[in-house]
Structure formats: structure tokens, C-alpha cells
């Protein structure tokens, strides 16, 4: 909503054991929840959200 075109978000399966920045790191499940909220907000604002990288990789393999 602030007009940013990107975010850098750290994800770790166990943030408490991350070598750095554990306090600001999301678990994969929390990241999925955040991205669902981001997609909802982006849709309401008419802004695109890139698909997850695994979807891009699948599409690239299918196209080749």
C-alpha cells in the first residue's frame, strides 16, 4: 500500500535457530499467510504480484 514494488523477507524453518536475524524471520507457514494477504491487497489495488518461483520454473519447463 506504500507504493513499494518489492520486499525482501527472510524465511527459516526454525527462526530461533537462524544464524542471523531470527527475530525478524518468518516461518514458511507464516510467509504463506503473509503472501495470501499481500495478494488480496494487491488485487484490491489493481497491482500485480509475481507468482511463486516454483510456478515460474514449471511454466518455463513446460514451454521448452
Secondary structure, DSSP 4 states (H G I P E B T S, - for coil): ----S-----B-TTGGG-SS-GGGPBPHHHHHHHHHHHHHHHHHHT---PPPHHHHHHHHHHH-
